[in-house]
């Protein structure tokens, strides 16, 4: 065989082999998913901390490699603050769910209990449920060579119920309710609604701002406790307590149309528990429609509010 021809043939075969390898590498390309967790506030002045122990995180049923069991005080992560649970290297494709596996018995150091409420007086109340895996259905794309940031919002207001029991005052809501107390948002697409609430009538000990998807608020049902655990404002996407300066922040809202609902609460001085007094009639002071707020991806919308009346229960 001609030596020159043989050399050209070998070079061509080598090129084909290299192209085939590169194509194979492309088919098996990877991306990463970063999983964070945050919280919406709980309606109880006696609650100082709420600890949950996460024993495992699964993406489409597969455990995140390298994840270590962790105990987190969720109340320390509000107003857009998050705790990173882990970063997973994944095949580049679309995924459909995230699962948190909770340990009710032992925390990350092996001490009992794994999940509990700690009151301002130091007392602890164990939190339990009939299921330890909470699966959140959410489609997210992991692209080759890129990182997808996801935030799990663990809404304690919906997740924990107060009981008429002096020794065990708090527990998780039912398994079905607990599953709906958590949601997932893509951080890169998430938006914020924030602003200041001016309460000229001053009839509430606490004011809470609730964000609803447009058309999802029905006052007749939302002000009453829904489900087995009597969760008020159960269909709200998220909520924020108005601070002493009148400020509020609603984080990790995805693109869409929203309406804001504002509620006033009164405090029971003997128990410290807040009770719903009524919804508040309010107007935006910066010419926005509180009943129709359009959010695009990644924006921060300022909505200042003037409270003009209390609509009692």
Secondary structure, 3 states (H helix, E strand, C coil): CCHHHHHHHHHHHHHHHHHHHHHHHHHCCEEEEEEEEEEECCCECCEEEEEEEEEEEEECCEECCCCCCEEEEHHHCCCCCCEEEEEEEEECEEEEEEEEEECCCCCCCCCCCCCEEEECCCCEEECCCCCCEEEEEEEEEECCCCEEEEEEEEEHHHHEEECCCCCCCEEECCHHHHHHCEEEEEHHHCEEEEEEEEECCCCCCEEEEEEEECCCCCHHHHCCCECCCCECCCCCCEEEECCCCCEEEEEEECCEEEEEEEEEEEECCCCCEEEEEEEEEEEECCCCCCCCEEECCCCEEECCEEEEEEEEC
